[in-house]
Amino acid sequence: MLTIMEILDATDGILRTGRKTLRVRGVCTDTRAVRKNELFIAIKGDTFDGHDFIANAVASGASAVLVSRPGCAVPEGVAVIEVKDTVKALGYIARHYRRRFKVPVIAITGSCGKTTTKEMIASVLKTTYTVLYNKGTENNHIGVPMTLLKLKTSHDVAVIEAGTNHPGEIRWLAEICCPTIAVFTNVGPSHLEGLGTPEGVFQEKVTLLEGLPRDGVVIANADDIFLAGLLKRKLTQKQISYGIVKKADVAAKNIAVDARKIAFSVGREPMVLNGPVWGNIYNALAAIACGLVLKVLKADIGRGVRRFRSPKGRQVFHRVGRVTVIDDTYNANPVSFRNSVLTLKVLKGKGRAILIAADMLELGSSAEPLHADVGVFAADQGVDMLLTCGSLARVLGDAARQKNPKVVHRHFKDKDTLSAFIQKETRPYDVVLVKGSRGMRMEKIVEDILSSLKG
């Protein structure tokens, strides 16, 4: 519950109508989800402007609205708060609300693996605590504050994924969530259109530390060249490293991978991950480190790791008959693409390793060479067939073919043609990986293949 007075103080807003003592039970930005006595925040997006739907929000029960458009029509009897920027105001409200709670807040950032790491941390911590965490990928300037506004006194800890595609966003999210533990997964060439270079990505990610108190904890991947440098800094916060290759505080040893699982040990404690996703070892190590910081029993940490299941679209395995389909369609950058190809390599058996690749977006002027690098990597890892869709993916396929002439590469002008081809082409024991950036919408290919196999 928040009073209008609290909201005014948090946002520096102006009360146009209504009482300062009025209490709202929550905050909403979507008229389809408004509940009675909530504050509706009118946000202008790329497609819709919330100011045009204020009447709908009030009809659904909103008792107060927060606007940035002077003089917009609002039904009588509703409190109206006017601010300069409703998106910023949402952040200010969430920051004010978060500071009511003395619970640990874990913030996770990195170029890839953020969502999986967040889900794995939550899986570990839920063995012992009541945990609030972002649903799906609500990791931006809207999703993070909306998640924090769901905090209740019953929560013991919050786990927040923080994403960015332009400078300043991580700093703002850190200011909102006031983390006590900062987790860094890796740094690579992602969102280069907004961040320029991998060095620019690192500089953006590391601003998460600006929201961390002096007695906070930094957890970082020691095998990442940028984060290894971060771990060498003399910070006031406690630093915990994790990794596989380099010496680390939380290290994976005795790694054994098969088609169904990955087994490894951390110290004397055995750990088991479902599925052969190599990159998930790093995600698990970050989760294990968080569990240790928050004093979760080692046996419970192992139980949380073991029961983890991959989120939708992130290396999810579908085994239909004698064919395996790997759905990794949620998003793509060069780091995550390589991780997926390594999984494809592990699963390859008597059949072919088939990679269906679409463009990796937001890579700026480095897009073509980065696609070519992934193509060479795919050829080196034994991919047998590469089916591509998108002008950049074609570069990936051509590079793979040039690296290894035995690689079969076919390019398709659209997804429908590609889908029709793979449905006829798939044979028993094939392993098919489907990968591409969110904007390429490659999940339709997965649906078509599975429908064909089950048909």
C-alpha positions as CSV (number, residue, x, y, z in Angstrom):
1,M,0.0,0.0,0.0
2,L,1.2,3.5,-0.9
3,T,-0.4,6.9,-0.1
4,I,-0.7,9.6,-2.6
5,M,1.6,11.7,-0.4
6,E,4.3,9.0,-0.7
7,I,4.0,8.9,-4.4
8,L,4.2,12.7,-4.6
9,D,7.4,12.7,-2.5
10,A,8.9,9.9,-4.5
11,T,8.2,11.4,-7.9
12,D,8.2,15.2,-7.2
13,G,4.8,15.2,-8.8
14,I,1.9,17.6,-8.6
15,L,-1.5,16.6,-7.3
16,R,-4.0,18.0,-9.7
17,T,-7.1,16.4,-8.1
18,G,-7.7,14.1,-5.2
19,R,-6.6,13.6,-1.5
20,K,-3.0,13.2,-0.4
21,T,-4.2,10.6,2.2
22,L,-5.7,8.3,-0.3
23,R,-4.1,4.9,-0.3
24,V,-3.6,2.7,-3.4
25,R,-3.2,-1.0,-3.1
26,G,-0.7,-1.4,-6.0
27,V,0.6,0.0,-9.3
28,C,-0.3,-1.0,-12.8
29,T,0.7,0.1,-16.3
30,D,-1.7,-2.2,-18.3
31,T,-5.4,-1.5,-18.3
32,R,-6.1,-5.2,-18.9
33,A,-4.6,-6.0,-15.5
34,V,-5.9,-3.1,-13.3
35,R,-7.3,-4.1,-10.0
36,K,-9.6,-2.0,-7.7
37,N,-8.0,0.9,-5.9
38,E,-4.7,0.7,-7.9
39,L,-2.6,3.5,-9.3
40,F,-2.6,3.4,-13.1
41,I,0.6,4.9,-14.6
42,A,0.1,6.1,-18.2
43,I,3.2,5.2,-20.1
44,K,3.8,6.1,-23.7
45,G,5.3,3.1,-25.6
46,D,6.3,2.5,-29.2
47,T,2.8,1.5,-30.2
48,F,0.3,2.7,-27.5
49,D,0.0,5.6,-25.2
50,G,-1.4,4.8,-21.8
51,H,-2.9,8.3,-21.6
52,D,-5.4,7.2,-24.3
53,F,-6.7,4.4,-22.0
54,I,-7.2,6.2,-18.7
55,A,-10.9,5.9,-18.9
56,N,-10.6,2.1,-19.3
57,A,-8.2,2.0,-16.3
58,V,-10.7,3.9,-14.1
59,A,-13.6,1.7,-15.3
60,S,-11.5,-1.3,-14.2
61,G,-11.1,0.1,-10.7
62,A,-8.1,2.5,-10.7
63,S,-8.6,5.1,-8.0
64,A,-5.6,7.2,-9.0
65,V,-3.7,7.9,-12.2
66,L,-0.2,9.2,-12.9
67,V,0.2,11.2,-16.1
68,S,2.7,13.4,-18.0
69,R,0.2,14.8,-20.5
70,P,-1.2,18.1,-19.1
71,G,-4.9,18.4,-19.3
72,C,-5.7,14.9,-20.4
73,A,-9.2,13.7,-19.8
74,V,-9.7,11.9,-16.5
75,P,-13.1,10.8,-15.0
76,E,-14.2,12.6,-11.9
77,G,-13.5,11.3,-8.5
78,V,-10.0,10.0,-9.3
79,A,-6.8,11.3,-7.9
80,V,-4.5,12.7,-10.7
81,I,-0.8,13.1,-10.2
82,E,1.2,14.9,-13.0
83,V,4.9,14.3,-13.6
84,K,7.4,15.1,-16.3
85,D,8.1,11.5,-17.2
86,T,5.9,8.6,-16.2
87,V,8.5,6.0,-16.9
88,K,11.0,7.7,-14.6
89,A,8.2,8.2,-12.0
90,L,7.6,4.4,-12.1
91,G,11.2,3.9,-11.2
92,Y,11.2,6.5,-8.4
93,I,8.1,4.9,-6.9
94,A,9.7,1.4,-7.0
95,R,12.9,2.7,-5.5
96,H,10.9,4.3,-2.6
97,Y,9.0,1.1,-2.1
98,R,12.0,-1.2,-2.2
99,R,13.7,0.8,0.6
100,R,10.9,-0.2,3.0
101,F,12.4,-3.7,2.9
102,K,15.6,-4.9,4.6
103,V,15.8,-8.1,2.5
104,P,18.8,-9.1,0.4
105,V,18.4,-8.1,-3.3
106,I,20.4,-10.0,-5.8
107,A,20.9,-8.2,-9.2
108,I,22.2,-10.1,-12.2
109,T,23.6,-8.7,-15.3
110,G,25.8,-9.9,-18.3
111,S,25.8,-10.4,-22.0
112,C,24.0,-13.7,-21.9
113,G,22.7,-16.3,-19.4
114,K,21.0,-13.6,-17.2
115,T,17.6,-15.2,-17.3
116,T,18.8,-18.7,-16.8
117,T,21.1,-17.6,-14.0
118,K,18.2,-15.7,-12.4
119,E,16.0,-18.8,-12.6
120,M,18.7,-21.0,-11.2
121,I,19.4,-18.7,-8.3
122,A,15.7,-18.7,-7.5
123,S,15.6,-22.5,-7.7
124,V,18.5,-22.7,-5.2
125,L,17.1,-20.1,-2.8
126,K,13.6,-21.4,-2.9
127,T,14.8,-24.5,-1.1
128,T,15.1,-22.3,2.0
129,Y,13.5,-18.9,1.5
130,T,10.4,-17.2,0.0
131,V,11.8,-15.6,-3.1
132,L,10.6,-12.8,-5.4
133,Y,12.1,-12.7,-8.9
134,N,11.4,-11.3,-12.3
135,K,8.9,-13.4,-14.4
136,G,10.3,-14.2,-17.8
137,T,12.6,-11.4,-19.0
138,E,11.0,-8.4,-17.2
139,N,14.5,-7.0,-16.9
140,N,14.2,-3.4,-18.2
141,H,13.1,0.0,-16.9
142,I,9.5,-1.2,-16.8
143,G,9.9,-4.8,-15.7
144,V,12.4,-4.2,-12.9
145,P,10.3,-1.6,-11.0
146,M,7.1,-3.6,-11.6
147,T,8.8,-6.7,-10.1
148,L,10.0,-4.7,-7.0
149,L,6.5,-3.3,-6.4
150,K,5.4,-6.9,-5.8
151,L,7.6,-7.2,-2.7
152,K,5.8,-8.3,0.4
153,T,6.8,-8.7,4.1
154,S,6.6,-12.5,3.4
155,H,9.6,-12.4,1.0
156,D,13.0,-13.2,2.4
157,V,15.0,-12.3,-0.7
158,A,14.5,-10.7,-4.2
159,V,16.3,-11.8,-7.4
160,I,16.4,-9.2,-10.1
161,E,17.6,-9.6,-13.7
162,A,19.0,-6.3,-15.1
163,G,19.3,-5.9,-18.9
164,T,20.4,-3.0,-21.1
165,N,20.8,-2.0,-24.7
166,H,22.0,1.6,-24.2
167,P,24.3,3.5,-21.9
168,G,22.9,4.4,-18.5
169,E,20.2,1.8,-18.1
170,I,22.1,-0.5,-15.7
171,R,23.0,2.5,-13.5
172,W,19.3,3.5,-13.4
173,L,18.2,-0.1,-12.6
174,A,20.8,-0.3,-9.8
175,E,19.5,3.0,-8.4
176,I,16.0,1.5,-8.4
177,C,16.7,-1.9,-6.9
178,C,19.5,-1.0,-4.5
179,P,21.1,-4.5,-4.7
180,T,23.0,-6.0,-1.9
181,I,24.6,-8.7,-4.1
182,A,25.7,-8.1,-7.7
183,V,26.1,-11.1,-10.0
184,F,28.0,-10.8,-13.3
185,T,27.6,-13.6,-15.8
186,N,29.9,-12.7,-18.7
187,V,30.7,-9.8,-21.1
188,G,30.6,-10.2,-24.9
189,P,29.5,-8.5,-28.2
190,S,25.8,-7.9,-27.4
191,H,23.7,-4.8,-28.2
192,L,26.7,-3.2,-29.9
193,E,24.4,-0.8,-31.8
194,G,23.8,1.0,-28.5
195,L,27.0,0.1,-26.6
196,G,29.6,0.2,-29.3
197,T,32.2,-2.4,-28.4
198,P,32.6,-5.2,-25.8
199,E,34.6,-2.7,-23.7
200,G,31.5,-0.5,-23.9
201,V,29.3,-3.4,-22.8
202,F,31.6,-4.0,-19.8
203,Q,31.6,-0.3,-18.8
204,E,27.8,-0.4,-18.9
205,K,27.4,-3.6,-17.0
206,V,29.9,-2.6,-14.2
207,T,27.8,0.5,-13.3
208,L,25.7,-2.0,-11.4
209,L,28.3,-1.6,-8.6
210,E,27.2,2.0,-8.2
211,G,24.1,0.8,-6.5
212,L,25.9,-1.7,-4.2
213,P,26.6,-0.7,-0.6
214,R,30.1,-0.9,0.9
215,D,29.2,-4.2,2.7
216,G,27.7,-5.7,-0.4
217,V,28.9,-8.8,-2.3
218,V,30.2,-9.0,-5.9
219,I,30.0,-12.4,-7.6
220,A,31.7,-12.7,-11.0
221,N,32.9,-15.2,-13.6
222,A,36.6,-15.6,-13.3
223,D,36.9,-17.2,-16.7
224,D,35.6,-14.1,-18.5
225,I,38.5,-11.8,-19.5
226,F,36.6,-8.6,-18.6
227,L,35.2,-9.9,-15.3
228,A,38.6,-11.3,-14.3
229,G,39.8,-7.7,-14.4
230,L,36.9,-6.6,-12.3
231,L,37.8,-9.3,-9.7
232,K,41.3,-7.8,-9.5
233,R,40.0,-4.4,-8.5
234,K,40.3,-3.3,-4.8
235,L,36.6,-3.0,-4.0
236,T,35.1,-2.3,-0.6
237,Q,32.6,-5.1,-1.3
238,K,33.4,-8.7,-0.7
239,Q,34.4,-10.5,-4.0
240,I,33.5,-14.1,-4.8
241,S,34.8,-15.6,-8.1
242,Y,33.4,-18.7,-9.9
243,G,34.6,-20.6,-12.9
244,I,35.8,-23.8,-14.6
245,V,39.2,-22.9,-16.1
246,K,40.8,-20.4,-13.8
247,K,41.3,-20.6,-10.0
248,A,38.0,-19.5,-8.4
249,D,36.3,-19.5,-5.0
250,V,33.4,-21.5,-6.4
251,A,34.9,-23.9,-9.0
252,A,33.5,-26.8,-11.0
253,K,35.7,-29.9,-11.0
254,N,35.3,-33.5,-12.2
255,I,32.9,-32.4,-15.0
256,A,31.2,-35.3,-16.8
257,V,28.7,-34.6,-19.7
258,D,26.4,-37.0,-21.4
259,A,23.2,-36.6,-23.5
260,R,21.0,-36.3,-20.4
261,K,22.9,-34.5,-17.7
262,I,26.1,-32.8,-16.5
263,A,27.7,-34.0,-13.3
264,F,30.4,-32.0,-11.5
265,S,31.6,-31.2,-8.0
266,V,32.1,-28.0,-6.0
267,G,34.5,-28.8,-3.2
268,R,33.3,-32.1,-1.9
269,E,29.7,-31.5,-2.9
270,P,28.4,-33.4,-6.0
271,M,26.1,-31.4,-8.4
272,V,23.9,-32.6,-11.2
273,L,22.4,-30.4,-14.0
274,N,19.6,-31.7,-16.2
275,G,20.6,-31.6,-19.9
276,P,24.0,-31.3,-21.5
277,V,24.1,-27.4,-21.7
278,W,27.7,-26.6,-21.0
279,G,27.0,-22.9,-20.3
280,N,24.6,-23.9,-17.5
281,I,27.6,-24.9,-15.4
282,Y,28.6,-21.3,-15.1
283,N,25.0,-20.3,-14.4
284,A,24.9,-23.0,-11.7
285,L,28.1,-21.8,-10.1
286,A,26.7,-18.3,-9.8
287,A,23.6,-19.8,-8.1
288,I,25.8,-21.9,-5.8
289,A,27.8,-18.8,-4.8
290,C,24.5,-16.9,-4.0
291,G,23.3,-19.9,-1.9
292,L,26.6,-20.0,0.0
293,V,26.4,-16.2,0.7
294,L,22.9,-16.6,2.0
295,K,23.8,-19.6,4.1
296,V,21.7,-22.2,2.2
297,L,22.7,-25.7,3.2
298,K,25.0,-27.4,0.7
299,A,22.6,-30.3,0.3
300,D,19.7,-27.9,-0.4
301,I,21.9,-26.0,-3.0
302,G,22.5,-29.3,-4.8
303,R,18.7,-30.0,-4.7
304,G,18.0,-26.6,-6.2
305,V,20.5,-27.0,-9.0
306,R,19.2,-30.5,-9.8
307,R,15.5,-29.5,-10.0
308,F,16.2,-26.5,-12.3
309,R,14.6,-26.6,-15.7
310,S,15.5,-24.3,-18.6
311,P,13.2,-21.4,-19.3
312,K,11.2,-21.4,-22.5
313,G,13.2,-20.8,-25.6
314,R,16.6,-21.3,-23.9
315,Q,18.1,-24.6,-24.9
316,V,14.9,-26.5,-24.2
317,F,15.1,-30.1,-25.5
318,H,12.3,-31.8,-27.3
319,R,12.8,-35.5,-28.1
320,V,10.2,-36.8,-30.5
321,G,10.7,-40.4,-31.7
322,R,14.4,-40.6,-32.6
323,V,14.9,-36.9,-33.4
324,T,16.0,-34.3,-30.9
325,V,15.1,-30.6,-31.4
326,I,16.8,-27.9,-29.3
327,D,14.7,-24.8,-29.0
328,D,17.1,-21.9,-28.3
329,T,15.0,-19.3,-30.1
330,Y,14.5,-16.7,-27.4
331,N,17.5,-14.6,-28.3
332,A,21.0,-14.8,-29.7
333,N,24.5,-13.1,-29.6
334,P,27.9,-14.6,-30.4
335,V,28.5,-15.9,-26.8
336,S,25.1,-17.7,-26.5
337,F,25.4,-19.0,-30.1
338,R,28.7,-20.7,-29.3
339,N,27.3,-22.2,-26.1
340,S,24.4,-23.6,-28.1
341,V,26.6,-25.1,-30.8
342,L,28.6,-26.9,-28.0
343,T,25.4,-28.4,-26.8
344,L,24.6,-29.6,-30.3
345,K,28.1,-31.2,-30.5
346,V,27.5,-33.1,-27.2
347,L,24.1,-34.5,-28.4
348,K,25.3,-35.5,-31.8
349,G,25.2,-39.3,-32.2
350,K,24.5,-41.6,-35.1
351,G,22.6,-38.9,-37.0
352,R,23.4,-35.4,-38.2
353,A,24.0,-32.2,-36.3
354,I,21.8,-29.7,-38.0
355,L,22.0,-26.0,-37.2
356,I,19.1,-23.7,-38.3
357,A,20.5,-20.2,-37.9
358,A,18.8,-16.8,-38.2
359,D,20.4,-13.3,-37.8
360,M,21.9,-12.1,-34.6
361,L,20.7,-8.5,-34.3
362,E,22.0,-5.3,-32.7
363,L,25.6,-6.0,-33.5
364,G,26.2,-2.7,-35.4
365,S,29.2,-2.5,-37.8
366,S,30.7,-5.7,-36.4
367,A,27.7,-7.8,-37.4
368,E,29.2,-9.5,-40.5
369,P,32.6,-10.5,-39.0
370,L,30.9,-11.7,-35.8
371,H,28.5,-13.9,-37.8
372,A,31.4,-15.3,-39.8
373,D,33.3,-16.1,-36.6
374,V,30.3,-18.1,-35.3
375,G,30.1,-19.9,-38.7
376,V,33.8,-21.0,-38.4
377,F,33.2,-22.1,-34.9
378,A,30.2,-24.2,-36.0
379,A,32.2,-25.9,-38.7
380,D,35.0,-26.6,-36.2
381,Q,32.5,-28.2,-33.8
382,G,31.3,-30.7,-36.4
383,V,28.0,-29.2,-37.6
384,D,26.9,-31.3,-40.6
385,M,24.2,-29.1,-42.1
386,L,23.5,-25.4,-41.8
387,L,20.2,-23.9,-42.8
388,T,20.1,-20.1,-42.7
389,C,17.5,-17.4,-42.9
390,G,18.4,-13.7,-43.0
391,S,21.2,-11.8,-44.8
392,L,23.6,-12.0,-41.8
393,A,22.9,-15.6,-41.1
394,R,23.9,-16.3,-44.8
395,V,27.3,-14.9,-43.9
396,L,27.5,-17.4,-41.0
397,G,26.6,-20.3,-43.3
398,D,29.1,-19.2,-46.0
399,A,31.9,-18.9,-43.5
400,A,31.2,-22.4,-42.1
401,R,31.2,-23.9,-45.6
402,Q,34.4,-22.1,-46.5
403,K,36.0,-23.4,-43.3
404,N,34.8,-27.0,-44.0
405,P,33.6,-27.8,-47.5
406,K,31.8,-30.9,-46.1
407,V,29.3,-28.7,-44.3
408,V,26.1,-28.6,-46.2
409,H,24.8,-25.0,-46.4
410,R,21.4,-24.0,-47.7
411,H,20.1,-20.5,-47.5
412,F,16.3,-19.7,-47.6
413,K,14.7,-16.4,-48.5
414,D,12.0,-16.8,-45.8
415,K,11.1,-19.0,-42.8
416,D,8.2,-20.7,-44.5
417,T,10.4,-22.2,-47.2
418,L,13.0,-23.2,-44.6
419,S,10.3,-24.8,-42.4
420,A,8.9,-26.8,-45.3
421,F,12.4,-28.1,-46.2
422,I,13.5,-29.2,-42.7
423,Q,10.2,-31.0,-42.1
424,K,10.9,-33.2,-45.2
425,E,14.7,-33.4,-44.5
426,T,14.7,-34.6,-40.9
427,R,15.9,-38.2,-40.4
428,P,16.0,-40.5,-37.4
429,Y,18.8,-39.7,-34.9
430,D,19.2,-36.1,-36.2
431,V,19.8,-33.4,-33.7
432,V,18.4,-30.0,-34.8
433,L,19.3,-26.7,-33.1
434,V,17.2,-23.7,-33.9
435,K,18.8,-20.3,-32.9
436,G,18.3,-16.6,-33.7
437,S,17.6,-13.2,-32.2
438,R,14.2,-12.4,-30.7
439,G,13.3,-10.2,-33.7
440,M,13.7,-13.2,-36.1
441,R,10.9,-15.1,-34.4
442,M,12.4,-18.6,-35.0
443,E,10.1,-20.3,-32.5
444,K,7.7,-20.9,-35.4
445,I,10.3,-23.2,-37.0
446,V,10.4,-25.2,-33.8
447,E,6.6,-25.5,-33.7
448,D,6.5,-26.7,-37.3
449,I,9.2,-29.3,-36.8
450,L,7.6,-30.7,-33.7
451,S,4.2,-30.8,-35.3
452,S,5.6,-32.6,-38.3
453,L,7.4,-35.2,-36.2
454,K,4.3,-35.8,-34.0
455,G,2.0,-35.9,-37.0
